[in-house]
Amino acid sequence: MGKKLFVGNLPFSMIQSSLSNLFSEAGIVQSVTVITDPTGAPKGYAFIEMSTPEEAQKAIAQFNGKELKGQRLTVNEVRPQERPKKF
């Protein structure tokens, strides 16, 4: 089972293929989704799914805090959203 990562503070010029190539240094990249606004302009973050939890941890160690085109990346695991408790 793969592990999904959040990648923040991306340069707006980053595209899916570039991110996939970069993160493939840490292991097998299953998917890359660059988040855009309704006009198609990038919002500066993406979600990347690595093939194993070990590869995800390697990607976090390798890329969190790394400078890319003048931006310092934030890379961490995606955690499930907690739903508000109903009273």
Helices and strands as residue ranges (DSSP letters): E 3-8, H 16-23, E 29-36, E 42-50, H 53-63, E 67-68, E 71-72, E 74-77
